[in-house]
Amino acid sequence: QGLDQSKKGSDDGASSVVETEPEEQDDDLVLMQSLVDSEWREMDDGEWIELPFELQSVDAVLHSVCNMLADDVEYLQMKASETIQTLVSPGSHLVDQAQEYLRDIKNEIQQMKNRVKGLNRALGLVLEDYEDMSLMNLSRLLTHPERYIQPVPQEILDEESDEPEYILESYLQQANSLSNALTLLEVQISSTEVFAGRKSDAIRNRLLYMNMVISILSLCVTLASLVGSFFGMNVSNPEEDKPNAFSVIVISTTVGSVFLAIFLTVIVERIGELPGIFSKR
C-alpha cells in the first residue's frame, strides 16, 4: 500500500507539473505580447525618444545644417538640369552661353562639396574620439560623475558614447548622400560639356566647309573673269569678226568654270579636307 500511495503521489505531482507548465507558458506569452504592444504604443506616441536635452540640441543643430545643405544641393540640381536641358534640346544655339553657365555651376558645386566635406570631416573626427562622445552626455556627467573619473575604462566609454554615436552616424550618412549627389551632378555636367564641345566643333566644321566652298567658287569666277578680260583688251583678234564668238566664249567659259569647281571639290574631298558630298559612304 505504501508503494501504491507513493506511485499515486508521484503521478499526481507529475500531472500537476504538466498542468502548471502550460499555464506558465501562457503567462509568458501574455507577458511578451504585452511588452511588444507597449513598445509599439511607445513608438507610435514618440515616448521611446528619451534623449537628454544636450543630445536633442545636437540632433536639432545637425538636422538644421543637413536641411540647409540639402536645400542648396537641390537648388544646384534644378539649376543644372535647366541648363542641361537648354543645351541638349534640338535647335539650341546657346552653346557658348550654356558652357559659361555650366562652368559657373561647376564652381558652385565645388564650393558645396567643400562645405559637405567639412561636415564629414568634423563628424568623422568626433566619431573617432569615444571620450568626446561620452562627454557629450552632460546629464550623465552630472548624475553619475563617478563613471567619468580618469582614467575612464573603455567599457564605460563604449556605453556612454552609444547615443551620441548613433546621432552622429545618422547625419554622417546624410552628408555622404549629399556628397554622392554632388559627385553625380558633376559627372553629368562634365558629360554635357563634352557634348557641347562636340556640338561647337560640328558648327565650326560646317563654317570651315562653307568657307572652303566659297573659296573654290571665287577661284572659278576669277578664272572666268580672267578669260573675259583677255578678250576685252583693245587689240585685234581673229575671233571678233565671227558672228557667234560672244556666245561661244561665254558658254565655254561658264562650262569650264563649272567643271573646274567640280574637279577641285572632288580633289579636296579625296584628300580628306571636306566631308563626302558625291560619295555614298
For each residue, the residues with C-beta under 8 A, 3 or more apart:
1: 4 5
2: 5 6
3: 6 7
4: 1 7 8
5: 1 2 8 9
6: 2 3 9 10
7: 3 4 10 11
8: 4 5 11 12
9: 5 6 12 13
10: 6 7 13 14
11: 7 8 14 15
12: 8 9 15 16
13: 9 10 16 17
14: 10 11 17 18
15: 11 12 18 19
16: 12 13 19 20
17: 13 14 20 21
18: 14 15 21 22
19: 15 16 22 23
20: 16 17 23 24
21: 17 18 24 25
22: 18 19 25 26
23: 19 20 26 27
24: 20 21 27 28
25: 21 22 28 29
26: 22 23 29 30
27: 23 24 30 31
28: 24 25 31 32
29: 25 26 32 33
30: 26 27 33 34
31: 27 28 34 35
32: 28 29 35 36
33: 29 30 36 37
34: 30 31 37 38
35: 31 32 38 39
36: 32 33 39 40
37: 33 34 40 41
38: 34 35 41 42
39: 35 36 42 43 48
40: 36 37 43 44
41: 37 38 44 45 47
42: 38 39 45 46 47 48
43: 39 40 46 48
44: 40 41
45: 41 42
46: 42 43 49
47: 41 42 50
48: 39 42 43
49: 46
50: 47
51: 55 56 59 163
52: 55 56 137 138 139 140
53: 56 57 139
54: 57 58 136 137 138 139
55: 51 52 58 59 136 137 163 164 167
56: 51 52 53 59 60
57: 53 54 60 61
58: 54 55 61 62 136 164 167
59: 51 55 56 62 63 167
60: 56 57 63 64
61: 57 58 64 65
62: 58 59 65 66 167 168 171
63: 59 60 66 67 171
64: 60 61 67 68
65: 61 62 68 69 119 171
66: 62 63 69 70 119 171 174 175 178
67: 63 64 70 71
68: 64 65 71 72
69: 65 66 72 73 112 115 116 119 175 178
70: 66 67 73 74 174 178
71: 67 68 74 75
72: 68 69 75 76 112 115
73: 69 70 76 77 112 178 181 182
74: 70 71 77 78
75: 71 72 78 79
76: 72 73 79 80 105 108 109 112 182 185
77: 73 74 80 81 181 185
78: 74 75 81 82
79: 75 76 82 83 105
80: 76 77 83 84 102 105 109 185 188 189
81: 77 78 84 85
82: 78 79 85 86
83: 79 80 86 87 98 101 102 105 192
84: 80 81 87 88 102 188 189 192
85: 81 82 88 89
86: 82 83 89 92 94 98
87: 83 84 92 94 95 98 102 192 195 196
88: 84 85 92 192 195
89: 85 86 92
90:
91:
92: 86 87 88 89 95 98
93:
94: 86 87 97 98
95: 87 92 98 99 196 199 200 203
96: 99 100 200
97: 94 100 101
98: 83 86 87 92 94 95 101 102 196
99: 95 96 102 103 193 196
100: 96 97 103 104
101: 83 97 98 104 105
102: 80 83 84 87 98 99 105 106 189 192 193 196
103: 99 100 106 107
104: 100 101 107 108
105: 76 79 80 83 101 102 108 109 189
106: 102 103 109 110 186 189
107: 103 104 110 111
108: 76 104 105 111 112
109: 76 80 105 106 112 113 182 185 186 189
110: 106 107 113 114
111: 107 108 114 115
112: 69 72 73 76 108 109 115 116 182
113: 109 110 116 117 179 182 183 186
114: 110 111 117 118
115: 69 72 111 112 118 119
116: 69 112 113 119 120 175 178 179 182
117: 113 114 120 121 179
118: 114 115 121 122
119: 65 66 69 115 116 122 123 175
120: 116 117 123 124 172 175 176 179
121: 117 118 124 125
122: 118 119 125 126
123: 119 120 126 127 168 171 172 175
124: 120 121 127 128 172
125: 121 122 128 129
126: 122 123 129 132 133 168
127: 123 124 133 165 168 169 172
128: 124 125
129: 125 126 132 133
130: 133 134 154 157 158 161
131: 134 135 152 157
132: 126 129 135 136
133: 126 127 129 130 136 160 161 164 165 168
134: 130 131 137 148 152 156 157 160 161 164
135: 131 132 138 141 148
136: 54 55 58 132 133 161 164
137: 52 54 55 134 140 141 160 163 164
138: 52 54 135 141 142
139: 52 53 54 142 143
140: 52 137 143 144 147 160
141: 135 137 138 144 145 148
142: 138 139 145
143: 139 140
144: 140 141 147 148
145: 141 142 148 149
146: 149
147: 140 144 152 156 160
148: 134 135 141 144 145 152
149: 145 146 152
150:
151:
152: 131 134 147 148 149 156 157
153: 156 157
154: 130 157 158
155: 158 159
156: 134 147 152 153 159 160
157: 130 131 134 152 153 154 160 161
158: 130 154 155 161 162
159: 155 156 162
160: 133 134 137 140 147 156 157
161: 130 133 134 136 157 158 164 165
162: 158 159 165 166
163: 51 55 137 166 167
164: 55 58 133 134 136 137 161 167 168
165: 127 133 161 162 168 169
166: 162 163 169 170
167: 55 58 59 62 163 164 170 171
168: 62 123 126 127 133 164 165 171 172
169: 127 165 166 172 173
170: 166 167 173 174
171: 62 63 65 66 123 167 168 174 175
172: 120 123 124 127 168 169 175 176
173: 169 170 176 177
174: 66 70 170 171 177 178
175: 66 69 116 119 120 123 171 172 178 179
176: 120 172 173 179 180
177: 173 174 180 181
178: 66 69 70 73 116 174 175 181 182
179: 113 116 117 120 175 176 182 183
180: 176 177 183 184
181: 73 77 177 178 184 185
182: 73 76 109 112 113 116 178 179 185 186
183: 113 179 180 186 187
184: 180 181 187 188
185: 76 77 80 109 181 182 188 189
186: 106 109 113 182 183 189 190
187: 183 184 190 191
188: 80 84 184 185 191 192
189: 80 84 102 105 106 109 185 186 192 193
190: 186 187 193 194
191: 187 188 194 195
192: 83 84 87 88 102 188 189 195 196
193: 99 102 189 190 196 197
194: 190 191 197 198
195: 87 88 191 192 198 199
196: 87 95 98 99 102 192 193 199 200
197: 193 194 200 201
198: 194 195 201 202
199: 95 195 196 202 203
200: 95 96 196 197 203 204
201: 197 198 204 205
202: 198 199 205 206
203: 95 199 200 206 207
204: 200 201 207 208
205: 201 202 208 209 275
206: 202 203 209 210
207: 203 204 210 211
208: 204 205 211 212
209: 205 206 212 213 274 275
210: 206 207 213 214
211: 207 208 214 215
212: 208 209 215 216 268 273 274
213: 209 210 216 217 265
214: 210 211 217 218
215: 211 212 218 219
216: 212 213 219 220 261 264 265 268
217: 213 214 220 221 261
218: 214 215 221 222
219: 215 216 222 223 260 264
220: 216 217 223 224 257 258 260 261 264
221: 217 218 224 225 257
222: 218 219 225 226
223: 219 220 226 227 256 257 260
224: 220 221 227 228 253 254 256 257
225: 221 222 228 229
226: 222 223 229 230
227: 223 224 230 231 249 253 256
228: 224 225 231 232 249 253
229: 225 226 232 233
230: 226 227 233
231: 227 228 237 239 249
232: 228 229
233: 229 230
234:
235:
236: 240
237: 231 240
238: 241
239: 231 242 245 249
240: 236 237 245
241: 238 245
242: 239 245 248
243:
244: 247 248
245: 239 240 241 242 248 249
246: 249 250
247: 244 250 251
248: 242 244 245 251 252
249: 227 228 231 239 245 246 252 253
250: 246 247 253 254
251: 247 248 254 255
252: 248 249 255 256
253: 224 227 228 249 250 256 257
254: 224 250 251 257 258
255: 251 252 258 259
256: 223 224 227 252 253 259 260
257: 220 221 223 224 253 254 260 261
258: 220 254 255 261 262
259: 255 256 262 263
260: 219 220 223 256 257 263 264
261: 216 217 220 257 258 264 265
262: 258 259 265 266
263: 259 260 266 267
264: 216 219 220 260 261 267 268
265: 213 216 261 262 268 269 274 277 278
266: 262 263 269 270 278
267: 263 264 270 271
268: 212 216 264 265 271 273 274
269: 265 266 272 273 274 275 276 277 278 279
270: 266 267
271: 267 268
272: 269
273: 212 268 269
274: 209 212 265 268 269 277
275: 205 209 269
276: 269 279 280 281
277: 265 269 274
278: 265 266 269
279: 269 276
280: 276
281: 276
